[in-house]
Amino acid sequence: MIELSEQRIEDLSEKFESCWSFTTAGPGGLVDFLAVEELEAQVDRRLAVVLIQVDLERSWMAWCNHVAELSKETDAAHLNEELSQMPSIDKYSGLFHSQLEFTDSLDELSHCEFACRSQWGDSIGSRYYEHHFDIAIRNSGQVKLRQVLCEFDPSFKSTNVAFPLNGRNTIGRQRSTDKHSTFVEQLPDGNRIVIADRREAEVSRNQLDVRLLTPKYAIATNVSNVNPVLLSDFTKLQPSECRLLSYPFSIGLPGRRLVFS
């Protein structure tokens, strides 16, 4: 195994960054770059980590700019699919000589990806890394976290409640096994947010799916089969309909309003 000098790694990193393209982002683009440089796909561990970090940072920066250029009429379902195709650290194991090398690099890569997704992407949250990689990450506090404030009709309930948003957020009413009618449950890919008692039939058990895209945009999907919801512009989001929304926005439900900020 040939170990590369720090200068060689820096030179390759700068060269990769200069020729990087959003259309070739991900492990495949890295393998193609290494082939041009006459290097094998399984490279020095330090080089692999540096190149993956560049790929992640450039990918999420480009994603943020891509979403900002879209119009409100953009096909939100297609945008959801695009987000699911974004590079993620679990896809890069083939760049390492062994699974052990990849595992030893996961802490560094996880912190990089977490920071990128917080600054330019879907703010996936630390629970994702704890669940998938057994890695603990703390938010530095440098990036403002998105939240939703549930404002109740004063005649219905006097206390409003705020919940954090991460990744994909499912919002609806209480299940029969839940002890409380307002709470948040952290899940690996986002949060489950309960904002209604199980006896409130006007709010579906699974009413909304709000997926964060960037610090400025989200996709709201009405996953209910029967209950429409009211958006900030006074149009209705019908069952199964999804829409690209920019912050701040609100969604009206019977007896309450959800304010996303």
Rosetta silent file (secondary structure, phi, psi, omega in degrees, C-alpha in Angstrom):
SEQUENCE: MIELSEQRIEDLSEKFESCWSFTTAGPGGLVDFLAVEELEAQVDRRLAVVLIQVDLERSWMAWCNHVAELSKETDAAHLNEELSQMPSIDKYSGLFHSQLEFTDSLDELSHCEFACRSQWGDSIGSRYYEHHFDIAIRNSGQVKLRQVLCEFDPSFKSTNVAFPLNGRNTIGRQRSTDKHSTFVEQLPDGNRIVIADRREAEVSRNQLDVRLLTPKYAIATNVSNVNPVLLSDFTKLQPSECRLLSYPFSIGLPGRRLVFS
SCORE:     score description
SCORE:     0.000 S_00000001
   1 L     0.000  126.015 -178.313    0.000    0.000    0.000 S_00000001
   2 L   -92.163  122.094  176.953    1.481    3.359   -1.076 S_00000001
   3 L   -90.194  133.568 -177.662    1.059    6.206    1.405 S_00000001
   4 L   -90.379  149.110  177.264    0.789    9.639   -0.160 S_00000001
   5 L   -72.219  159.932  178.062    2.550   12.718    1.161 S_00000001
   6 H   -60.675  -36.930  179.125    0.539   15.542    2.705 S_00000001
   7 H   -66.622  -40.127  178.936    1.478   17.762   -0.236 S_00000001
   8 H   -64.900  -41.080  177.920    0.272   15.174   -2.744 S_00000001
   9 H   -63.799  -42.724  179.073   -3.026   14.832   -0.882 S_00000001
  10 H   -64.383  -41.253  179.583   -3.472   18.614   -0.818 S_00000001
  11 H   -63.574  -43.148  179.233   -2.694   18.886   -4.535 S_00000001
  12 H   -66.795  -37.182  178.260   -5.216   16.162   -5.409 S_00000001
  13 H   -62.481  -46.532  179.927   -7.830   17.752   -3.177 S_00000001
  14 H   -65.586  -37.840  179.260   -7.445   21.132   -4.886 S_00000001
  15 H   -66.983  -41.858  178.766   -7.504   19.510   -8.321 S_00000001
  16 H   -63.660  -42.141 -179.862  -10.651   17.554   -7.501 S_00000001
  17 H   -63.769  -37.047 -177.719  -12.365   20.678   -6.192 S_00000001
  18 H   -69.854  -27.681 -178.840  -11.489   22.636   -9.337 S_00000001
  19 H  -105.856    5.520 -177.063  -13.035   20.028  -11.645 S_00000001
  20 L   -63.367  144.524  178.014  -15.964   19.057   -9.385 S_00000001
  21 L  -139.451  139.962  179.188  -19.452   19.014  -10.905 S_00000001
  22 H   -60.891  -32.524 -177.500  -22.883   18.604   -9.294 S_00000001
  23 H   -71.308  -18.722 -179.989  -23.883   16.228  -12.098 S_00000001
  24 H  -116.696   17.329 -178.904  -21.078   13.792  -11.179 S_00000001
  25 L   -64.853  149.658  179.125  -21.222   14.176   -7.393 S_00000001
  26 L   112.487  178.880 -176.804  -20.971   11.038   -5.302 S_00000001
  27 H   -56.535  -38.466 -179.169  -18.717    7.969   -5.184 S_00000001
  28 H   -60.590  -42.761  178.359  -18.869    7.405   -8.954 S_00000001
  29 H   -64.415  -36.585  177.487  -17.458   10.848   -9.680 S_00000001
  30 H   -66.196  -42.292  178.383  -14.653   10.278   -7.184 S_00000001
  31 H   -61.863  -42.275  178.451  -13.731    6.947   -8.787 S_00000001
  32 H   -63.041  -41.091  178.787  -13.623    8.606  -12.225 S_00000001
  33 H   -62.484  -44.728 -179.558  -11.380   11.370  -10.876 S_00000001
  34 H   -63.645  -35.954  178.571   -8.985    8.855   -9.336 S_00000001
  35 H   -64.664  -40.487  177.560   -8.833    6.932  -12.616 S_00000001
  36 H   -62.767  -35.905  179.247   -7.815   10.092  -14.480 S_00000001
  37 L   -83.691    6.364  178.760   -5.085   10.603  -11.873 S_00000001
  38 L    59.671   41.039  175.124   -3.991    6.979  -12.439 S_00000001
  39 L  -117.737  147.781  177.553   -4.899    5.988   -8.900 S_00000001
  40 L   -70.110  158.861 -179.070   -6.870    2.930   -7.840 S_00000001
  41 L   -62.805  -35.587  176.576  -10.376    3.373   -6.496 S_00000001
  42 L   -89.445  109.735 -171.316   -9.198    2.147   -3.068 S_00000001
  43 L  -116.704  177.379  173.284   -6.793    4.887   -2.013 S_00000001
  44 L   -47.754  131.552 -174.994   -4.795    6.113    0.963 S_00000001
  45 H   -55.764  -40.008 -178.780   -7.303    6.525    3.815 S_00000001
  46 H   -64.661  -39.113  178.347   -6.336   10.148    4.411 S_00000001
  47 H   -67.334  -42.530  179.604   -6.895   10.994    0.748 S_00000001
  48 H   -57.576  -46.284 -178.777  -10.252    9.203    0.718 S_00000001
  49 H   -62.053  -45.966 -178.386  -11.462   11.213    3.732 S_00000001
  50 H   -62.711  -45.082 -178.688  -10.327   14.540    2.262 S_00000001
  51 H   -66.820  -38.810  178.243  -11.917   13.895   -1.146 S_00000001
  52 H   -64.626  -41.173  178.474  -15.185   12.709    0.401 S_00000001
  53 H   -61.654  -42.073  176.832  -15.321   15.839    2.551 S_00000001
  54 H   -62.127  -44.706 -178.971  -14.842   18.015   -0.536 S_00000001
  55 H   -61.650  -43.577  179.516  -17.538   16.057   -2.376 S_00000001
  56 H   -65.122  -47.700 -178.024  -20.003   16.406    0.504 S_00000001
  57 H   -62.162  -47.194 -179.422  -19.372   20.114    1.015 S_00000001
  58 H   -67.027  -36.212 -178.876  -19.635   21.001   -2.657 S_00000001
  59 H   -63.617  -47.708 -177.291  -22.700   18.774   -3.130 S_00000001
  60 H   -73.087  -32.131  173.444  -24.725   20.379   -0.326 S_00000001
  61 H   -62.856  -45.414  179.770  -23.655   23.900   -1.302 S_00000001
  62 H   -66.039  -37.745  177.544  -24.781   23.198   -4.877 S_00000001
  63 H   -60.345  -44.743 -179.675  -28.036   21.647   -3.611 S_00000001
  64 H   -60.371  -43.796  178.425  -28.814   24.791   -1.616 S_00000001
  65 H   -67.857  -37.918  179.422  -28.245   26.977   -4.696 S_00000001
  66 H   -60.748  -47.497 -179.221  -30.248   24.578   -6.886 S_00000001
  67 H   -66.098  -37.828 -178.544  -33.323   24.772   -4.653 S_00000001
  68 H   -64.004  -24.671 -177.857  -33.054   28.564   -4.369 S_00000001
  69 L   -86.173   -6.228 -176.087  -33.319   28.861   -8.171 S_00000001
  70 L   -83.060  159.361  176.622  -36.590   26.898   -8.356 S_00000001
  71 L   -98.332  166.436  179.719  -40.066   28.397   -8.608 S_00000001
  72 L   -64.766  -18.794 -179.297  -43.056   27.636   -6.384 S_00000001
  73 L   -85.958    2.130  179.581  -44.538   25.689   -9.301 S_00000001
  74 L   -57.913  142.510  176.812  -41.678   23.169   -9.190 S_00000001
  75 L   -66.370  102.978 -175.242  -42.724   19.523   -9.061 S_00000001
  76 H   -65.686  -33.038  179.221  -42.216   18.920   -5.342 S_00000001
  77 H   -63.966  -40.370  177.851  -42.418   15.139   -5.719 S_00000001
  78 H   -65.779  -37.051  179.019  -39.505   15.232   -8.171 S_00000001
  79 H   -65.578  -37.728  174.447  -37.578   17.448   -5.753 S_00000001
  80 H   -58.809  -41.946  179.520  -38.138   14.872   -3.009 S_00000001
  81 H   -66.076  -41.150  177.736  -36.609   12.262   -5.296 S_00000001
  82 H   -60.113  -42.139  179.737  -33.625   14.505   -6.034 S_00000001
  83 H   -62.727  -39.429 -179.394  -32.985   14.938   -2.318 S_00000001
  84 H   -66.630  -17.912 -179.858  -33.032   11.182   -1.772 S_00000001
  85 L   -94.070    1.166  179.789  -30.264   10.851   -4.403 S_00000001
  86 L   -63.540  145.717  178.726  -27.874   13.235   -2.648 S_00000001
  87 L   -57.808  140.466  176.805  -24.477   11.718   -1.729 S_00000001
  88 L  -137.464  152.187 -168.699  -24.353   10.227    1.777 S_00000001
  89 H   -61.785  -27.469 -178.960  -21.394    8.852    3.696 S_00000001
  90 H   -66.951  -14.722 -177.717  -22.622    5.252    3.722 S_00000001
  91 H   -87.300   -6.291 -170.748  -22.150    5.114   -0.065 S_00000001
  92 H   -99.270    6.957 -173.700  -18.374    5.807    0.023 S_00000001
  93 H   -61.079  -26.929 -178.142  -17.070    2.611    1.659 S_00000001
  94 H   -68.050   -9.706  178.760  -15.708    1.346   -1.678 S_00000001
  95 H   -84.459   -6.937 -177.280  -13.014    4.036   -1.656 S_00000001
  96 L  -104.281  154.265 -178.827  -11.271    2.415    1.320 S_00000001
  97 L   -68.868  -24.748 -178.426   -8.981   -0.609    1.353 S_00000001
  98 L  -152.720  161.796  176.511  -11.080   -2.295    4.045 S_00000001
  99 H   -63.865  -32.121  178.913  -14.302   -1.981    5.987 S_00000001
 100 H   -63.664  -43.210  177.618  -12.179   -1.306    9.078 S_00000001
 101 H   -61.288  -42.100  178.964  -10.595    1.746    7.433 S_00000001
 102 H   -63.125  -45.587  179.631  -14.046    3.001    6.483 S_00000001
 103 H   -61.495  -40.166  179.237  -15.361    2.444   10.010 S_00000001
 104 H   -66.296  -19.696 -178.069  -12.352    4.272   11.476 S_00000001
 105 H   -96.207   -8.618 -172.352  -13.171    7.246    9.222 S_00000001
 106 H   -63.865  -35.823 -178.946  -16.878    7.438   10.014 S_00000001
 107 H   -61.965  -47.943 -179.977  -16.577    9.810   12.962 S_00000001
 108 H   -63.804  -42.891 -179.010  -14.747   12.431   10.890 S_00000001
 109 H   -69.220  -37.729  179.772  -17.043   11.954    7.906 S_00000001
 110 H   -63.279  -43.985  179.027  -20.198   12.058   10.028 S_00000001
 111 H   -63.590  -37.482  177.427  -19.253   15.379   11.594 S_00000001
 112 H   -64.833  -49.636 -177.987  -18.528   16.795    8.136 S_00000001
 113 H   -64.696  -40.863  178.381  -21.832   15.596    6.661 S_00000001
 114 H   -58.273  -45.158  179.810  -23.791   16.742    9.719 S_00000001
 115 H   -64.653  -40.876  179.689  -22.311   20.254    9.395 S_00000001
 116 H   -65.056  -45.346 -178.435  -23.033   20.378    5.645 S_00000001
 117 H   -69.711  -28.527  176.866  -26.627   19.243    6.006 S_00000001
 118 H   -72.495  -39.853 -175.183  -27.156   21.712    8.852 S_00000001
 119 H   -82.659  -36.640 -172.760  -25.753   24.668    6.912 S_00000001
 120 H  -125.074   -6.103 -171.043  -27.030   23.952    3.388 S_00000001
 121 L  -128.197 -133.197 -167.563  -29.444   21.035    3.536 S_00000001
 122 L   -94.510    8.432  178.371  -32.115   19.192    5.483 S_00000001
 123 L    46.500   58.191 -170.360  -30.699   19.521    9.039 S_00000001
 124 L   -59.810  -28.814  177.247  -30.963   15.766    9.492 S_00000001
 125 L    93.319  155.465 -174.930  -30.109   15.899   13.197 S_00000001
 126 H   -70.354  -25.599 -178.391  -27.743   13.952   15.440 S_00000001
 127 H   -59.726  -32.044  178.217  -30.183   11.063   16.008 S_00000001
 128 H   -58.140  -45.243 -176.522  -29.507    9.932   12.420 S_00000001
 129 H   -77.283  -32.385  174.848  -25.820    9.357   13.171 S_00000001
 130 H   -63.864  -43.470 -176.479  -26.456    7.746   16.538 S_00000001
 131 H   -71.838  -47.060 -172.914  -28.869    5.257   14.957 S_00000001
 132 H   -84.704  -31.512 -172.689  -26.979    4.388   11.769 S_00000001
 133 H  -128.095    0.601 -178.793  -23.344    4.694   12.865 S_00000001
 134 L    57.034   42.674  179.844  -23.369    4.796   16.694 S_00000001
 135 L  -120.568  127.842 -179.618  -21.713    8.217   16.570 S_00000001
 136 L   -91.411  128.248  179.145  -22.656   11.021   18.963 S_00000001
 137 L  -129.373  135.812  176.339  -22.743   14.524   17.475 S_00000001
 138 L  -109.837  138.783  176.410  -23.597   17.760   19.230 S_00000001
 139 L   -70.118  131.159 -177.643  -24.917   20.815   17.434 S_00000001
 140 L   -72.225  -16.340 -178.161  -22.387   23.617   17.748 S_00000001
 141 L    86.617   -0.447 -179.069  -25.134   26.224   17.961 S_00000001
 142 L   -78.099  -23.502 -178.314  -23.706   28.130   14.987 S_00000001
 143 L  -107.578  130.863  178.986  -26.616   27.196   12.719 S_00000001
 144 L   -69.648  127.435  179.775  -30.152   28.332   13.496 S_00000001
 145 L   -87.193  140.592  176.821  -32.457   25.340   13.882 S_00000001
 146 L   -76.948  151.192  177.037  -35.895   25.399   12.290 S_00000001
 147 E  -145.970  164.842  173.604  -38.955   24.909   14.465 S_00000001
 148 E  -123.052  130.552  177.149  -42.728   24.761   14.256 S_00000001
 149 E  -102.940  122.999  177.581  -44.927   26.597   16.736 S_00000001
 150 E   -92.137  107.138  179.759  -48.359   25.100   17.320 S_00000001
 151 E   -96.854  114.906 -178.531  -50.688   28.027   18.065 S_00000001
 152 E   -87.504  148.948  170.106  -53.961   26.846   19.541 S_00000001
 153 L   -59.368  126.694 -176.744  -57.291   28.647   19.298 S_00000001
 154 L   -53.590  -31.010  179.363  -57.596   30.414   22.723 S_00000001
 155 L   -75.520  -12.051 -176.036  -61.041   28.902   23.227 S_00000001
 156 L  -100.686  -48.246  179.773  -59.544   25.461   22.675 S_00000001
 157 L  -157.304  140.380 -172.427  -56.248   25.544   24.587 S_00000001
 158 L   -88.291  -24.665 -173.528  -54.305   28.392   26.167 S_00000001
 159 L  -101.661  121.367  174.499  -50.717   27.149   25.897 S_00000001
 160 L   -83.424  154.786 -175.923  -48.851   27.132   22.582 S_00000001
 161 E  -133.086  136.145  177.492  -46.077   24.590   22.026 S_00000001
 162 E  -107.789  142.853 -179.339  -42.912   24.753   19.895 S_00000001
 163 E  -130.728  143.717  175.818  -41.181   21.713   18.381 S_00000001
 164 E   -74.803  154.408  177.918  -37.777   21.325   16.655 S_00000001
 165 L  -117.860  133.377  175.580  -37.607   20.274   13.010 S_00000001
 166 L  -143.620  132.402  173.303  -35.060   17.841   11.577 S_00000001
 167 E    54.327 -120.068  179.952  -35.003   16.061    8.249 S_00000001
 168 E  -102.154  123.061 -174.803  -38.430   14.553    7.557 S_00000001
 169 E  -115.071  122.935  176.969  -41.115   15.518   10.069 S_00000001
 170 E  -101.725  131.701 -173.929  -44.423   13.698   10.409 S_00000001
 171 E  -126.513  132.251 -179.810  -47.185   15.664   12.105 S_00000001
 172 E  -175.680 -162.123 -176.451  -50.545   14.382   13.301 S_00000001
 173 E   -93.092  168.946 -177.026  -52.751   13.347   16.158 S_00000001
 174 L   -62.538  143.325  171.526  -52.077   11.117   19.137 S_00000001
 175 L   -90.625  164.964 -178.505  -52.034    7.330   18.861 S_00000001
 176 L   -64.249  -23.201 -178.944  -53.823    5.114   21.380 S_00000001
 177 L   -90.771   -6.914 -179.455  -50.454    4.138   22.876 S_00000001
 178 L   -80.321  140.946 -179.567  -49.248    7.729   23.340 S_00000001
 179 L   -84.877  -25.363 -175.520  -49.420    9.215   26.830 S_00000001
 180 L  -124.609  157.804 -178.703  -49.577   12.860   25.720 S_00000001
 181 L   -99.370   -4.939  171.968  -51.441   14.796   23.023 S_00000001
 182 L  -141.303  115.078  177.702  -48.565   17.226   22.307 S_00000001
 183 E  -169.517  169.062  176.040  -44.969   16.023   22.135 S_00000001
 184 E  -123.540  139.074  176.673  -42.062   15.341   19.787 S_00000001
 185 E  -120.148  121.872  179.617  -40.333   12.002   19.247 S_00000001
 186 E   -78.630  126.987  178.688  -36.896   11.996   17.656 S_00000001
 187 E  -117.695  163.990 -177.155  -36.550    9.387   14.916 S_00000001
 188 L   -56.479  -36.621 -175.522  -33.493    8.458   12.827 S_00000001
 189 L  -108.573   13.749  179.192  -34.641   10.377    9.741 S_00000001
 190 E   155.696 -154.385 -177.481  -36.530   13.236   11.410 S_00000001
 191 E  -124.052  144.341  169.324  -39.138   13.950   14.067 S_00000001
 192 E  -100.860  121.861 -174.537  -42.616   12.677   14.825 S_00000001
 193 E  -117.843  121.999 -179.530  -44.673   15.599   16.126 S_00000001
 194 E  -104.894  125.914 -174.884  -48.027   15.093   17.836 S_00000001
 195 E  -130.183   10.962 -178.389  -50.291   18.154   18.002 S_00000001
 196 E  -151.307  150.276  175.617  -53.801   16.736   18.586 S_00000001
 197 L   -69.468  150.547 -177.293  -55.716   14.387   20.851 S_00000001
 198 L   -63.805  -17.343  179.498  -56.660   11.019   19.337 S_00000001
 199 L   -85.824   -4.114  179.699  -60.365   11.950   19.589 S_00000001
 200 L   -87.315   89.444 -174.562  -59.927   14.910   17.206 S_00000001
 201 L   -68.277  -18.743 -179.367  -61.033   13.278   13.971 S_00000001
 202 L   -71.717  -14.951  174.892  -60.562   16.518   11.993 S_00000001
 203 L  -112.789  123.761 -178.096  -56.797   15.988   12.322 S_00000001
 204 L   -73.133  154.734  177.791  -55.506   12.745   10.825 S_00000001
 205 L   -60.033  -40.903  170.657  -53.152   10.491   12.758 S_00000001
 206 L  -116.169   93.740 -173.883  -50.690   11.054    9.903 S_00000001
 207 L   -95.080  -47.134 -173.484  -51.688   14.495    8.657 S_00000001
 208 E  -132.965  147.067  169.284  -48.536   16.168    7.347 S_00000001
 209 E  -121.932  113.003  179.056  -45.070   15.312    6.118 S_00000001
 210 E  -113.175  110.535 -176.087  -42.799   18.368    6.221 S_00000001
 211 E  -105.711  120.468  178.285  -39.407   17.652    4.719 S_00000001
 212 E   -71.332  137.342  178.538  -36.643   20.200    5.163 S_00000001
 213 E  -109.355  -50.097  179.257  -34.685   20.915    1.983 S_00000001
 214 E  -146.763  176.357  177.240  -32.433   23.858    2.864 S_00000001
 215 L   -61.946  -11.379 -177.103  -32.406   26.537    5.582 S_00000001
 216 L  -115.947  -11.407 -173.164  -34.926   28.493    3.460 S_00000001
 217 E  -136.723  152.110  175.811  -37.182   25.848    1.878 S_00000001
 218 E  -146.997  162.793  173.630  -39.270   22.799    2.769 S_00000001
 219 E  -114.188  124.199  176.577  -41.747   20.481    1.093 S_00000001
 220 E  -104.623  128.587  178.349  -45.109   20.021    2.779 S_00000001
 221 E  -122.181  129.758  175.420  -47.152   16.944    1.859 S_00000001
 222 E   -86.829  101.210 -176.158  -50.697   16.312    3.035 S_00000001
 223 L   -89.206    1.129  176.615  -50.528   12.581    3.720 S_00000001
 224 L   -70.571  148.917  176.126  -54.088   12.419    5.062 S_00000001
 225 L   -86.008  -15.526 -171.476  -56.662   10.532    3.002 S_00000001
 226 L  -132.462  -29.445 -169.843  -59.523   12.830    4.004 S_00000001
 227 L  -102.973  115.111  172.363  -58.529   16.128    5.644 S_00000001
 228 L   -74.634  163.020  176.566  -57.289   19.132    3.599 S_00000001
 229 E  -130.217  159.728 -175.504  -55.180   21.832    5.299 S_00000001
 230 E  -105.337  126.196  179.907  -54.940   25.592    4.766 S_00000001
 231 E   -89.970  172.158 -176.886  -51.646   27.197    3.682 S_00000001
 232 L   -56.764  -35.655 -177.389  -50.391   30.728    4.363 S_00000001
 233 L   -84.731   13.214  176.981  -51.628   31.995    0.980 S_00000001
 234 L    69.140   16.079  170.481  -55.158   30.767    1.846 S_00000001
 235 L   -94.762  156.438 -178.656  -55.027   27.938   -0.688 S_00000001
 236 E   -96.548  139.855  171.985  -55.780   24.398    0.426 S_00000001
 237 E   -97.243  106.515 -173.985  -53.318   21.549    0.383 S_00000001
 238 L   -77.182  162.038  176.616  -55.525   18.630   -0.568 S_00000001
 239 L   -50.623  133.637  179.831  -54.959   14.995    0.505 S_00000001
 240 L    74.646   -2.370  179.772  -51.845   13.514   -1.212 S_00000001
 241 L   -85.650  144.353  176.076  -50.826   16.941   -2.555 S_00000001
 242 E  -130.842  153.780 -175.888  -47.325   18.306   -1.906 S_00000001
 243 E  -150.013  144.567  175.034  -45.867   21.755   -2.392 S_00000001
 244 E   -80.072  127.635 -177.050  -42.557   23.594   -2.206 S_00000001
 245 E  -129.273  148.630  177.202  -42.734   26.310    0.484 S_00000001
 246 E  -110.215  146.443  179.612  -40.319   29.016    1.655 S_00000001
 247 L   -74.250  148.411   -9.155  -39.867   30.120    5.260 S_00000001
 248 L   -81.414  152.473  174.901  -41.696   31.488    7.105 S_00000001
 249 E  -146.008  164.617  179.756  -44.981   29.733    6.306 S_00000001
 250 E  -134.657  157.402  177.443  -47.981   28.453    8.208 S_00000001
 251 E  -133.523  123.025 -178.191  -50.464   25.608    7.898 S_00000001
 252 E   -92.107  132.818  175.886  -53.921   25.844    9.393 S_00000001
 253 E  -127.795  159.418  179.200  -55.622   22.869   11.035 S_00000001
 254 L   -53.918  123.479  176.319  -58.890   22.725   13.011 S_00000001
 255 L    80.079    1.319 -177.201  -58.352   24.458   16.376 S_00000001
 256 E  -163.729  162.175  176.045  -54.715   25.349   15.715 S_00000001
 257 E  -132.503  134.204  178.731  -52.196   26.888   13.338 S_00000001
 258 E   -99.472  118.647 -178.983  -48.697   25.566   12.671 S_00000001
 259 E  -107.766  115.596 -177.583  -46.155   28.353   12.165 S_00000001
 260 E   -98.408  122.613 -177.653  -42.880   27.223   10.574 S_00000001
 261 L  -144.415    0.000    0.000  -39.928   29.547   11.159 S_00000001
